[in-house]
Amino acid sequence: MNDEDHQQPDERDQPLSRREARERERERLAQELRSQNTGPIELPETETDAGAQSDRAEYEAAAAAIPVAGTNRRDEPDDATRPATEAEPEHDPVAEIFSETIDERAGRGRRPKRHGRWRGCLVLLVALALVITGGVVGWNLVGDRILGMFGVHNDDYEGDGNGTEVDFSILEGDTGTSIADRLEEHGVIKESSAFVRVVMEQPEEPSFYPGTYALQEEMSAASALSVLTDETARIENTVTIPEGTVARDVYTLIESNVGIPVADLEAAAEDPQSFGLPEEATTLEGFLFPATYTFDNGVDATTVLQTMVDRTYQSLDAAGVPDDQVWDVIRMASLVEKEARITEDFYKVARVFYNRLDIDMPLQSDATVTYGTGEYDRAATTDDERGDDSNPYNTYAHTGMIPGPISNPGDTAIDAAMNPADGSWLYFVTVNQETGETVFSDTYEEHLQAVDQWQQWLEDNPDYG
């Protein structure tokens, strides 16, 4: 026998038993599954006998044990392994809301929470809020102009203020009109006309009590009136002295807010030099500095007055006023305080009066005349009053400086009296009573033109004041 006769037959050439064939098929499928790295595989259900069913269970167990790439869940492949399909449309919660009918939403049943929808709605709400806010800001900026185009003028604010506090004082003898003017000057109300109108609309004439009240900037006229007519709203032991207030009214404010009688204050003020005033001073007029003061309970008259005088000297020192010029500066400052309204005009007004003094020209100030009459709560004077030379404060009849201060000036007036503007003006007139616009002139002819401008404004605004 040769070697070929002794070779064993190749197993691949031998017929396979039925069981062996199933095992081969199982191995082939497992290898194919590993190479493809996909999800569970379904075997063809061709076997019906009990052995085939058992083998099928084994195949499924083996396939389930093989991990699927990109996910830790065997039944949910991630985007990287998901077959490419048609792109899903972007989710638009607003469009979805409006695209569905009420019945469709009602019959939809309970659905899982979709945070994307609520985020979209939140973005929409924020956008709407921004649009509304922008509209409010825009209206605040140009709303009055728009109303003006249609002939509508808004002279009032809305609400209780912007949060910026203002200590406001009501003086003895104040009327609704005088209070309205100062409220506008302090920025509490938009225009004095609104406050006067609200006062007139009341079923009974409001009663105003002297004292200091806590208000805010940009209040409605009605809101400001409500506070100012409430006697219990007065600030106790805190007194605010407005710029330009005369001594008599200062004493009234102290009595109303601190509780010290006017008689006690006047008695304490009988010796001005005891408070450190110049020897020319016969009263404390001019040295009771306008500011807000808070005193302890039981404080006496002398302490209150000395506190105010000390504050005046603090302002004089800040303006660089030498001791030998205190009396002259405080008199000029008291006059400027009564005549000027806009900050820059304080320095120009001071220059006008100094220029007149230099050429011995009468100061011609109505404020000095009314102070001498004792009726200083008005601005206008009569021909008889201006011609009365018995009034030492009549600057129409007398040249030179006034004999004493006519009000209690603040920091700006004191600084202007010490540091007047440069200029050759001899005249000034306020041509717009509402804004305080003032025209300064070198010659009388120029001044007459400015007076015409002022008179024209009065004709155009007959209801002012």
Secondary structure, 3 states (H helix, E strand, C coil): CCHHHHCCCCHHHCCCCHHHHHHHHHHHHHHHHHHHCCCCCCCCCCCCCHHHHHHHHHHHHHHHCCCCCCCCCCCCCCCCCCCCCCCCCCCCHHHHHHHCCHHHHHCCCCCCCCHHHHHHHHHHHHHHHHHHHHHHHHHHHHHHHHHHHCCCCCCCCCCECCCCEEEEEECCCCCHHHHHHHHHHCCCCCCHHHHHHHHHHCCCCCCCCCEEEEEECCECHHHHHHHHCCHHHECCCEEECCCCCCHHHHHHHHHHHHCCCHHHHHHHCCCHHHHCCCCCCCCCCCCCCCCEEECCCCCCHHHHHHHHHHHHHHHHHHCCCCHHHHHHHHHHHHHHHHHCCCHHHHHHHHHHHHHHHHCCCCCCCHHHHHHHHCCCCCCCCCHHHHCCCCCCCCCCCCCCCCCCCCCCCCHHHHHHHHCCCCCCCCEEEEEECCCCEEEEECCHHHHHHHHHHHHHHHHHCCCCC
